[in-house]
């Protein structure tokens, strides 16, 4: 379904979903299952990339306490785009260099503590599409609360929900 994405720009972000208590089994530990423990309980973080129309292109799962930029380079690898839009959580020199290696422009506002770099805030306003994408997938109960024990099963559910979004 994602054979013809609008690759003018891509947007990257992540969200946390609660994992049901039965999703965390004893085998291979919680790291292998992409489930983390935080103050909110058992959580999984969904890292996503969407195209310029807000359609999903790629997902990566990690434990809920993982930082946003840990999966950022893997998410954008081999995705053609003129610009990559992200929030301040993705402001790192290594990620900006990875974007530049793909001949794209990083549209990421700098943190107050990092060196100030230029950011196209008019284009950055389009990033609301990735923010609106997460409620669309969380509308499905199996995504909003992770019931699957294995990351493979949960990724299958994400793929199914993504197919529904691409069809609309």
C-alpha positions as CSV (number, residue, x, y, z in Angstrom):
1,X,0.0,0.0,0.0
2,X,2.9,2.4,0.7
3,X,4.4,2.0,-2.8
4,X,3.5,5.6,-3.7
5,X,4.2,7.8,-0.7
6,X,4.3,11.6,-0.9
7,X,8.0,12.0,-0.2
8,X,8.2,15.8,-0.4
9,X,8.9,15.6,3.3
10,X,8.6,13.0,6.1
11,X,7.7,13.5,9.7
12,X,9.1,11.5,12.6
13,X,7.7,11.2,16.2
14,X,6.9,8.6,18.8
15,X,4.2,7.8,21.3
16,X,3.7,5.6,24.3
17,X,1.1,2.9,24.7
18,X,0.2,1.0,27.8
19,X,1.0,-2.7,27.8
20,X,-1.5,-5.1,29.3
21,X,-0.1,-7.0,32.3
22,X,-0.4,-10.3,30.4
23,X,1.7,-8.9,27.5
24,X,4.9,-9.1,29.6
25,X,5.9,-12.7,29.8
26,X,9.0,-14.1,31.6
27,X,10.7,-15.4,28.5
28,X,13.7,-13.4,27.2
29,X,13.0,-10.4,29.4
30,X,11.1,-7.2,28.8
31,X,13.8,-5.7,26.5
32,X,13.3,-8.5,23.9
33,X,9.6,-7.8,24.1
34,X,9.9,-4.0,23.7
35,X,8.2,-3.4,27.0
36,X,9.6,-1.0,29.6
37,X,8.7,-0.2,33.1
38,X,8.0,3.4,34.2
39,X,5.9,5.3,36.7
40,X,2.9,4.6,34.4
41,X,3.5,0.9,34.5
42,X,4.4,-1.3,31.6
43,X,4.7,0.7,28.4
44,X,5.9,0.3,24.8
45,X,7.0,3.2,22.6
46,X,6.0,3.3,19.0
47,X,8.4,5.3,16.8
48,X,6.8,6.2,13.5
49,X,7.5,7.9,10.2
50,X,4.7,9.4,8.1
51,X,4.8,10.9,4.7
52,X,3.6,14.4,3.7
53,X,0.0,13.3,3.7
54,X,0.1,11.7,7.2
55,X,0.2,8.1,5.9
56,X,2.5,5.7,7.8
57,X,5.7,4.5,6.3
58,X,7.7,2.7,9.0
59,X,7.4,1.7,12.7
60,X,10.0,0.6,15.3
61,X,9.1,-0.5,18.8
62,X,11.2,0.1,21.9
63,X,10.7,-0.1,25.6
64,X,8.6,2.8,26.9
65,X,11.4,4.6,28.7
66,X,13.6,4.8,25.6
67,X,14.5,8.2,24.2
68,X,13.0,9.4,20.9
69,X,16.3,9.8,19.0
70,X,17.6,6.3,19.8
71,X,15.6,4.9,16.8
72,X,15.6,8.0,14.7
73,X,18.4,7.1,12.2
74,X,16.9,3.6,11.7
75,X,13.5,5.1,10.9
76,X,14.6,7.4,8.1
77,X,17.2,5.1,6.5
78,X,16.5,4.7,2.8
79,X,13.4,6.8,2.8
80,X,13.7,9.5,0.1
81,X,12.6,12.9,1.2
82,X,13.5,16.5,0.6
83,X,13.0,17.4,4.3
84,X,12.7,15.5,7.6
85,X,10.5,17.1,10.2
86,X,10.9,16.4,13.9
87,X,10.4,18.0,17.3
88,X,13.1,19.1,19.8
89,X,13.5,15.5,21.0
90,X,15.3,14.8,17.8
91,X,17.8,17.7,18.0
92,X,21.2,16.0,17.9
93,X,24.2,16.6,15.7
94,X,24.4,12.9,14.8
95,X,20.8,12.8,13.6
96,X,21.2,16.0,11.6
97,X,24.3,14.6,10.0
98,X,22.4,11.4,9.1
99,X,19.7,13.5,7.5
100,X,22.3,15.5,5.5
101,X,23.8,12.2,4.2
102,X,20.4,11.4,2.7
103,X,20.5,14.7,0.8
104,X,17.6,16.0,2.9
105,X,17.1,19.1,5.1
106,X,16.5,18.8,8.8
107,X,13.5,20.8,10.0
108,X,14.1,20.4,13.7
109,X,13.9,23.3,16.1
110,X,17.0,23.6,18.3
111,X,16.9,23.0,22.1
112,X,17.7,26.0,24.2
113,X,20.9,24.4,25.4
114,X,22.2,23.4,21.9
115,X,23.8,25.6,19.3
116,X,21.2,27.6,17.4
117,X,20.6,26.4,13.9
118,X,18.2,27.6,11.2
119,X,14.7,26.0,11.2
120,X,12.0,26.6,8.6
121,X,9.1,27.1,11.1
122,X,6.6,27.5,8.2
123,X,7.3,24.0,7.1
124,X,7.6,22.8,10.7
125,X,3.9,23.7,11.2
126,X,3.0,20.8,8.9
127,X,4.3,18.4,11.5
128,X,0.8,18.3,13.0
129,X,0.0,15.5,10.6
130,X,2.2,13.1,12.6
131,X,0.6,14.3,15.8
132,X,-2.8,13.6,14.3
133,X,-1.7,10.2,13.1
134,X,-1.2,8.8,16.6
135,X,-4.9,9.3,17.7
136,X,-5.9,7.5,14.5
137,X,-4.0,4.4,15.4
138,X,-4.9,4.6,19.1
139,X,-8.6,4.6,18.0
140,X,-8.0,0.8,17.6
141,X,-8.2,-0.8,21.0
142,X,-5.4,-3.4,20.3
143,X,-3.0,-0.5,19.6
144,X,-4.1,1.8,22.5
145,X,-3.5,-1.1,24.9
146,X,-0.9,-3.6,23.8
147,X,-2.2,-7.1,24.4
148,X,0.3,-9.0,22.3
149,X,3.3,-10.6,24.0
150,X,5.7,-10.5,21.1
151,X,6.8,-7.4,19.2
152,X,6.2,-9.3,15.9
153,X,2.5,-9.8,16.8
154,X,2.1,-6.1,17.8
155,X,3.9,-4.9,14.6
156,X,1.4,-7.0,12.7
157,X,-1.5,-5.2,14.3
158,X,0.2,-1.9,13.5
159,X,0.6,-3.0,9.8
160,X,-3.1,-3.9,9.7
161,X,-4.2,-0.6,11.2
162,X,-1.8,1.2,8.7
163,X,-3.5,-0.5,5.8
164,X,-6.9,0.9,7.0
165,X,-5.4,4.4,7.2
166,X,-3.9,4.1,3.7
167,X,-7.2,2.9,2.2
168,X,-9.2,5.9,3.6
